[in-house]
Amino acid sequence: MFWALLILALAIPIFLFFYFKRTDAPILKGKVDLCINYKGDLQLDIYEPTKEVFAKRPVLIYYHGGAWVGGNKITVNNTRFHGAFNTLREKGYTIISPAYTLAKFKVSPFPACIADAIDVITWIEQNANVYNFDTNNVGVLGESAGGHLALMTAYADAEKFTSPHSVSLNYVAAIYPPTDLRKLYTDQKEMRASVKASTASLPTSVQEYFDINQYLFGFDSEQDPIRANEIAQLYSPIHYINKEIPKTLLIHGNKDRVVPISQSIVLKEKMEAMDIPVQFHTLDGVDHAFVNATPAQKDQTQEWIINFVLDQKKE
């Protein structure tokens, strides 16, 4: 047993190294500062510029996905956005990837995960001199649940969830993000029913552990729909749109079965009705997390992100 565990312990980092090498991962480029505490036991990783272009370093914060239940800050190295991050670092940008509070059984991640996402900005403000951050050039990007956090961070008043900061975000990029949690909840009714049916033969105490609502809401939403609706309203970015929000980029696959593209469309339409700038790109035939995306579509997505971020740079 000892030797098996030792071999496994050695095999995992070796596998990760060669995987990252093959995928041209940002973690293997330039200076990377890992596992820096920014709030309690929560940590962030700093991917410093690979070229010094500006007197002060503009910052892009990346919030990982994972349905508010899983995911990890190390996914900044995945093959969906690594090209964009590598290019932006060459252009003088710092990329920051934080961990944030995740759901536990009967313990909702809200509002803690939103507070965490905002508190990363406070940490940047407090440590600007240490890392030479340009606090006049900060933007946020997230995918899936991380896209939701990016939008909430950019749209909502910080003091509604945590201590305020004085940084004005330049932009927000959200990739296949949940924007209306109440609508997302109703759209996923069939999926929840399918999971419930497939676990019906298990003991009730075990069935609960497969109920996503016990994680996201912290209780059985079907037993208390009024309370669930109130929570969904409170934590939905679509209810925080106002004239002061930063420029927004939305990218979504039109075959997304986890977060339907309608989640991005309704946000875009509400912003356009208020004459608020928004860029919206659709990926034809693409499911959640870029499943079924062609190499050309993946490359195009990274170009959209790069161009959008660079266009928002303040002088």
C-alpha positions as CSV (number, residue, x, y, z in Angstrom):
1,M,0.0,0.0,0.0
2,F,2.8,2.4,0.9
3,W,4.6,1.9,-2.4
4,A,1.3,2.3,-4.3
5,L,0.6,5.6,-2.6
6,L,4.1,6.8,-3.2
7,I,3.9,6.0,-6.9
8,L,0.6,7.8,-7.1
9,A,1.9,10.8,-5.3
10,L,4.8,11.0,-7.7
11,A,2.7,10.2,-10.8
12,I,0.2,13.1,-10.3
13,P,2.7,16.0,-10.5
14,I,4.5,14.4,-13.4
15,F,1.3,14.0,-15.3
16,L,0.3,17.6,-14.6
17,F,3.7,18.8,-15.7
18,F,3.5,17.1,-19.0
19,Y,-0.1,18.0,-19.5
20,F,0.7,21.7,-18.8
21,K,3.7,21.5,-21.1
22,R,1.6,20.0,-23.9
23,T,-1.2,22.6,-23.5
24,D,1.2,25.6,-23.2
25,A,-0.2,26.4,-19.8
26,P,0.4,29.9,-18.2
27,I,1.8,28.3,-15.0
28,L,4.9,27.3,-16.9
29,K,5.6,30.8,-18.2
30,G,7.2,33.7,-16.3
31,K,6.8,34.3,-12.6
32,V,3.9,32.7,-10.9
33,D,3.1,33.4,-7.2
34,L,1.0,30.5,-5.9
35,C,-1.3,30.2,-2.9
36,I,-1.3,33.7,-1.4
37,N,-3.8,34.2,1.3
38,Y,-6.1,37.0,0.6
39,K,-8.9,36.4,3.0
40,G,-8.9,33.9,5.9
41,D,-7.8,30.6,4.5
42,L,-8.8,31.5,0.9
43,Q,-5.9,31.8,-1.5
44,L,-5.2,33.3,-4.9
45,D,-2.5,32.8,-7.6
46,I,-0.7,35.6,-9.4
47,Y,0.5,35.2,-12.9
48,E,2.8,38.1,-13.4
49,P,3.4,39.7,-16.8
50,T,6.0,37.9,-19.0
51,K,6.9,41.3,-20.4
52,E,7.0,44.6,-18.6
53,V,5.1,46.9,-20.9
54,F,3.5,49.5,-18.6
55,A,4.8,51.6,-15.6
56,K,2.1,49.9,-13.6
57,R,0.6,46.5,-14.3
58,P,-3.1,46.2,-15.4
59,V,-4.9,43.4,-13.8
60,L,-7.4,40.8,-15.0
61,I,-9.1,38.6,-12.3
62,Y,-10.3,35.2,-13.5
63,Y,-13.1,33.4,-11.5
64,H,-13.2,29.6,-12.2
65,G,-16.4,27.7,-12.9
66,G,-17.8,24.6,-11.2
67,A,-21.5,25.3,-10.5
68,W,-20.5,27.0,-7.2
69,V,-19.9,23.5,-5.9
70,G,-16.6,22.5,-7.3
71,G,-13.8,23.8,-9.6
72,N,-10.3,25.2,-8.7
73,K,-8.3,28.3,-9.3
74,I,-5.7,26.1,-11.1
75,T,-8.1,25.9,-14.1
76,V,-6.8,29.2,-15.2
77,N,-4.4,26.8,-17.1
78,N,-7.1,24.9,-19.0
79,T,-7.2,24.9,-22.8
80,R,-10.2,27.2,-23.0
81,F,-8.5,30.5,-22.2
82,H,-4.8,29.8,-21.7
83,G,-4.0,31.4,-25.1
84,A,-5.7,34.6,-24.1
85,F,-4.0,34.7,-20.7
86,N,-0.6,34.0,-22.3
87,T,-1.0,36.8,-24.8
88,L,-2.3,39.3,-22.2
89,R,0.7,38.5,-19.9
90,E,3.0,39.2,-22.9
91,K,1.1,42.5,-23.3
92,G,2.0,43.5,-19.7
93,Y,-1.1,42.2,-17.8
94,T,-1.2,40.4,-14.5
95,I,-3.7,37.5,-14.2
96,I,-5.1,36.7,-10.8
97,S,-7.0,33.5,-10.1
98,P,-8.6,33.2,-6.7
99,A,-10.4,30.5,-4.8
100,Y,-13.7,31.3,-3.3
101,T,-16.3,29.8,-1.0
102,L,-17.9,26.7,-2.5
103,A,-21.2,25.1,-1.5
104,K,-21.4,22.3,1.1
105,F,-24.2,20.0,1.9
106,K,-27.0,22.1,3.3
107,V,-24.7,25.1,3.3
108,S,-25.3,27.6,0.5
109,P,-22.2,29.3,-1.0
110,F,-24.2,32.5,-1.2
111,P,-23.6,35.3,-0.3
112,A,-20.1,34.3,0.8
113,C,-18.8,33.5,-2.7
114,I,-19.9,36.9,-4.0
115,A,-18.2,38.6,-1.0
116,D,-15.1,36.6,-1.7
117,A,-15.1,37.7,-5.4
118,I,-15.4,41.3,-4.4
119,D,-12.8,41.0,-1.6
120,V,-10.2,40.0,-4.2
121,I,-10.4,43.5,-5.5
122,T,-10.0,44.9,-2.0
123,W,-6.8,42.8,-1.7
124,I,-5.5,44.1,-5.0
125,E,-6.1,47.7,-3.8
126,Q,-4.3,47.0,-0.6
127,N,-1.3,45.3,-2.2
128,A,-1.0,47.5,-5.3
129,N,2.4,48.9,-4.3
130,V,3.8,45.4,-3.5
131,Y,3.0,44.0,-6.9
132,N,2.9,47.2,-8.9
133,F,-0.8,46.8,-9.8
134,D,-2.5,49.5,-11.8
135,T,-5.8,50.0,-9.8
136,N,-7.1,52.2,-12.6
137,N,-7.0,49.2,-15.0
138,V,-8.7,46.3,-13.4
139,G,-11.2,43.9,-15.1
140,V,-12.9,40.6,-14.3
141,L,-13.5,37.5,-16.3
142,G,-15.3,34.3,-15.4
143,E,-16.8,31.2,-16.9
144,S,-20.1,29.5,-15.9
145,A,-20.5,30.1,-12.1
146,G,-17.4,32.2,-12.3
147,G,-19.1,34.3,-15.0
148,H,-21.9,34.8,-12.6
149,L,-19.5,36.0,-9.9
150,A,-17.7,38.3,-12.4
151,L,-21.0,39.9,-13.3
152,M,-22.1,40.3,-9.7
153,T,-18.7,41.8,-8.8
154,A,-19.0,44.3,-11.7
155,Y,-22.7,45.2,-11.3
156,A,-23.7,45.1,-7.6
157,D,-22.7,47.6,-5.0
158,A,-19.9,46.0,-3.0
159,E,-21.3,47.2,0.4
160,K,-24.4,45.1,-0.3
161,F,-22.3,42.0,0.3
162,T,-19.0,43.1,2.0
163,S,-16.7,46.1,2.7
164,P,-16.5,48.6,-0.1
165,H,-13.4,49.4,-2.2
166,S,-12.5,52.3,-4.3
167,V,-11.5,50.5,-7.5
168,S,-13.7,51.1,-10.5
169,L,-13.7,48.1,-12.8
170,N,-12.9,48.8,-16.4
171,Y,-14.8,45.8,-17.9
172,V,-16.3,42.4,-17.3
173,A,-16.2,39.3,-19.5
174,A,-18.6,36.5,-18.7
175,I,-18.5,33.2,-20.6
176,Y,-21.7,31.1,-20.6
177,P,-22.8,32.8,-17.3
178,P,-26.0,32.3,-15.2
179,T,-27.6,35.7,-15.1
180,D,-31.1,34.9,-13.9
181,L,-31.0,32.2,-11.2
182,R,-34.8,32.0,-10.9
183,K,-35.2,31.3,-14.6
184,L,-32.2,28.9,-14.5
185,Y,-33.8,27.0,-11.7
186,T,-37.1,26.5,-13.5
187,D,-35.3,25.6,-16.8
188,Q,-33.4,22.8,-15.0
189,K,-36.6,21.3,-13.6
190,E,-36.4,18.3,-15.9
191,M,-32.8,17.6,-15.1
192,R,-33.5,17.7,-11.3
193,A,-36.4,15.3,-11.8
194,S,-34.2,13.0,-13.7
195,V,-31.6,12.9,-10.9
196,K,-34.3,12.4,-8.4
197,A,-35.7,9.5,-10.3
198,S,-32.3,7.8,-10.8
199,T,-31.6,7.9,-7.0
200,A,-35.1,7.0,-5.9
201,S,-34.0,3.5,-4.8
202,L,-31.4,4.9,-2.4
203,P,-32.2,5.7,1.2
204,T,-33.6,9.2,1.7
205,S,-30.6,10.3,3.7
206,V,-28.4,9.4,0.7
207,Q,-30.8,10.8,-1.9
208,E,-30.3,14.3,-0.3
209,Y,-26.7,14.3,-1.2
210,F,-27.5,14.2,-4.9
211,D,-29.9,17.1,-4.6
212,I,-28.1,20.2,-6.0
213,N,-30.6,22.4,-4.2
214,Q,-29.4,21.2,-0.9
215,Y,-26.0,22.7,-1.9
216,L,-27.0,25.9,-3.7
217,F,-29.9,27.0,-1.5
218,G,-28.9,25.1,1.6
219,F,-32.4,23.6,1.9
220,D,-35.1,21.9,-0.2
221,S,-36.2,24.6,-2.6
222,E,-39.3,22.7,-3.6
223,Q,-40.5,22.7,0.0
224,D,-40.0,26.4,0.3
225,P,-40.3,27.9,-3.2
226,I,-41.0,31.5,-1.9
227,R,-37.7,31.7,0.0
228,A,-35.9,30.0,-2.9
229,N,-37.3,32.6,-5.3
230,E,-36.2,35.5,-3.0
231,I,-32.7,34.1,-2.9
232,A,-32.5,33.6,-6.7
233,Q,-33.7,37.2,-7.2
234,L,-31.1,38.6,-4.7
235,Y,-28.1,36.9,-6.3
236,S,-29.0,37.3,-10.0
237,P,-26.9,39.8,-12.0
238,I,-29.8,40.8,-14.2
239,H,-31.3,42.6,-11.3
240,Y,-28.3,44.8,-10.8
241,I,-27.9,46.4,-14.3
242,N,-27.5,50.1,-14.1
243,K,-26.0,52.9,-16.2
244,E,-22.8,52.8,-14.2
245,I,-21.8,49.2,-14.9
246,P,-18.6,48.6,-16.9
247,K,-18.4,47.5,-20.5
248,T,-19.5,43.9,-20.8
249,L,-18.5,40.9,-23.0
250,L,-20.7,37.8,-23.2
251,I,-19.8,34.6,-25.0
252,H,-22.2,31.6,-25.1
253,G,-22.7,28.4,-27.1
254,N,-26.2,28.1,-28.6
255,K,-26.4,24.4,-27.7
256,D,-25.6,24.9,-24.0
257,R,-27.6,22.4,-22.0
258,V,-26.3,23.4,-18.5
259,V,-26.7,27.2,-18.8
260,P,-29.0,27.9,-21.7
261,I,-27.9,30.7,-24.1
262,S,-31.1,32.5,-23.1
263,Q,-29.3,33.5,-19.9
264,S,-26.9,35.7,-21.9
265,I,-29.6,36.9,-24.4
266,V,-31.9,38.3,-21.7
267,L,-29.0,40.2,-20.1
268,K,-27.9,41.5,-23.5
269,E,-31.4,42.6,-24.4
270,K,-31.9,44.4,-21.1
271,M,-28.6,46.2,-21.5
272,E,-29.4,47.3,-25.0
273,A,-32.8,48.6,-23.9
274,M,-30.9,50.8,-21.5
275,D,-28.3,51.9,-24.1
276,I,-25.5,50.2,-22.1
277,P,-22.5,48.9,-24.1
278,V,-22.4,45.1,-24.5
279,Q,-20.6,42.8,-26.9
280,F,-22.3,39.4,-27.5
281,H,-20.8,36.5,-29.4
282,T,-22.6,33.2,-30.1
283,L,-20.8,29.9,-30.7
284,D,-22.8,27.8,-33.1
285,G,-23.4,24.2,-32.1
286,V,-21.4,24.5,-28.9
287,D,-22.4,23.1,-25.5
288,H,-21.3,24.2,-22.0
289,A,-17.6,24.5,-21.3
290,F,-17.0,24.6,-25.1
291,V,-18.0,21.0,-25.6
292,N,-18.2,20.3,-29.4
293,A,-16.3,23.6,-30.2
294,T,-14.0,23.4,-33.2
295,P,-10.4,24.5,-32.9
296,A,-11.3,27.5,-35.0
297,Q,-14.1,28.4,-32.6
298,K,-11.8,28.0,-29.6
299,D,-9.2,30.3,-31.2
300,Q,-11.9,32.8,-32.1
301,T,-13.1,32.9,-28.5
302,Q,-9.6,33.7,-27.2
303,E,-9.3,36.5,-29.8
304,W,-12.6,38.0,-28.7
305,I,-11.3,38.0,-25.1
306,I,-7.9,39.5,-26.0
307,N,-9.3,42.2,-28.2
308,F,-12.0,43.1,-25.7
309,V,-9.6,43.4,-22.8
310,L,-7.0,45.4,-24.7
311,D,-9.6,47.8,-26.0
312,Q,-10.6,48.8,-22.4
313,K,-7.1,49.8,-21.4
314,K,-7.1,53.3,-19.8
315,E,-4.1,55.6,-20.6
